[in-house]
Amino acid sequence: MRTPNGYRKRLKRYEGAGHARYVTFSCFHNQRFLKSERTCQWLVEAIQNARTEYPFELWAWVFMPEHVHLLLRPRGQILLRDILSAIKVPVAKRAAAWVRREAPQFMPRMLDAQPNGKSCLRFWQRGGGYDRNIITARELREKIGYIHRNPVRRGLVATPGDWLWSSYAAWEKETDVPLVIDRATVPPLE
């Protein structure tokens, strides 16, 4: 969202203890950086490590070629910004190091000229992305369905089960690969 003078308005996060969070974050300039198995695996590892450092329940997820949806609930007093940083920073660092070493011709696609005049390689779009507190069990179930149908809506696959990078199989077949989900802690419908 932009203000009348053209500056980006900062969105506020409301950290309600015990609230589920529906989170979306995108690759730099909405490029398809997550179309490779390598980068998706880096993201899986980052999420697993973040869950150790900043405990949260993961209820649904999907990695699309240019963005990510997560449905999670931070435990205790853990802040969403810490979780997101623990997920996004390691992936960005690995991607930048890999590109410098293995594919320097790709660097211009990641190059970000910052407002202070410096440049850096960027994997993720600037900012925290989009997030929304999910309060009711009904809305939670709707978001799980939305996340799982995302690859079908985009025409990437015919059915949600055809998309590898999603929690759909974890829900339908109780196969927690490549990421474990916390289905036992999802509140039942009222």
Protein Blocks (a to p, Z undefined) as FASTA:
>chain_A
ZZfkopacdddddddehiacddddddehhiafllpfklmmmmmmmmmmmmmmmgcddfbd
cddfkbccdddddehjbcfklmmmmmmmmmmmmmmmmmmmmmmmlmmmmpccdfkopacd
dfbdgdjbjadddfbfklmmmmmmmmmmmmmmnopambfklpmbbcklmmmnopacfbdc
dfklpccdZZ
